[in-house]
Amino acid sequence: MSKTVIPFGPQHPVLPEPIHLKLVMQDEKVLEAIPAIGYVHRGLEKLTETKEYTENVFIVERICGICSFMHAQAYCQGLESLMGVQIPDRAKYLRVIWGELHRIHSHLLWLGLLADSFGFESLFMQLWRNREKVMDIMEETAGSRIIISTNQVGGTRRDISKELLIKITIIVDEIKEDMRQVEKVFLKDYTVKHRLVGIGVLTSEKAYSLGAVGPMARASGIKMDLRMTGYAAYGELDFEPVVEKDGDCYARTSVRLKEVYQSVALIKQAIAKMPAGEISVPVKGNPTGEIISRVEQPRGEVLYYMKGNGTKKLDRLRIRTPTFANIPTLLQMLPGSQLADVPVLILTIDPCISCTER
Amino acid sequence: MIENVIEISVDQLLIEVQNAMYDEYRFVTCTCVDTADGKLDIYYHFDKKLVLKNLKISVKKGDEVPSVSKIYFSALLVENEMKELFGLNVTNILIDYGGHMLLSDDELTSPMLKQQIVIVQKGEE
């Protein structure tokens, strides 16, 4: 049978951002997938070499809207470690709260997009309606819905009042209750399961050897989550990564769904244990030397390499984002799959192309 | 400072990366740094149980560096990226984009290098 090459993207209804895949097909079966990126490359790593290290916080936040807070967190934590800055405990807890709020809104966004990809519009709307509650908290605590700019080298720029912390506790409980309703649809509905169970299976060995990170790795049975290292205040909170065994689209959905509950629990723990005190310390001097900082973003591990030369400007800032690590898994999952499953398969790596290309 | 940095020569690279594979390390990524003295430092980051191990090689610009993508498939994207953005001469990448993974024809060559010299003659477009 002859082969056909089908271009998938860069503009496609299921793709929030542009990526192009050349799908070599035989009938309805994918034989090979070759990715092409470069549509949103902005040269942000180079830009950071021209700005002062304190200004770079605002640049790294703009790598990606969805995990902007964690980009700034990874950057600030790295420089604080390099410069020997000990940030106040309250700032560590604030970073956990805002970080987990970002994880919730990222996962809710992704779950909505997944529902949309298999044509379940009402489910998509339920999830995004729920997500709005997180966006409202962001606006109320930081003055902005997406890029909240609350991190700085030395701590956080803003505090959250006691009244607002109580309000957050109530709202995250509402989110949890709303999730209980849609959870049944995601995990038990016959048609949804039909589109997810047994599709795009990635074994534990394969996921590890391909360098999968985040929910991609955890859905394949790999217990790997950088929050286990205890950065920020995670070391003082009860935390156990969500792990599934099957490695298919259903398992990846299940991991992200359960991580919403986990984030709610972490936020409530952080609020309950939040110490009083300062939220930042003054930082003097300039960074010298090299450091690597890693943080668990909603999509997985992000790595920051920073090299300072004793001036206000960094010599080099290198960022490896989670989607960059997960694209190779997609290239291994697609061959052998059916064309109708391709959109769902692409979505289950939760691709962020702005992150990937920077 | 970065912990667990092992400096090796380019000749040792494939052997050391193969050893990392045998020792069940996960490939994380590579980092290329222009040292501004005509050399490039390349770090190969590996992870095992959330602890990093970093192999470091130093090469002159234009020197050949063998691709590790046949050992770790996931290295192919970052190797293509280093080839394009730093002009690093990585050879035998499993899927070689020929310098066009991120950049188009009319982009500056190796835009991440410290020194970019663009000579435009008078009257030239």
Interface residues (C-beta under 8 A of the other chain):
Chain A: I34 A36 I37 G38 H41 G43 E45 K46 Y208 S209 L210 G211 M224 L226 M228 T229 G289 E290 I291 I292 R294 E301 L303 Y305 K307 D315 R316 R318 R320 F324 A325 I327 P328 Q332 E357
Chain B: M1 I2 E24 R26 F27 V28 T29 T31 C32 V33 D34 Y43 H45 L50 L52 N54 Y72 F73 S74 L76 L77 V78 I95 H100 M101 L102 L103 S104 P111 M112
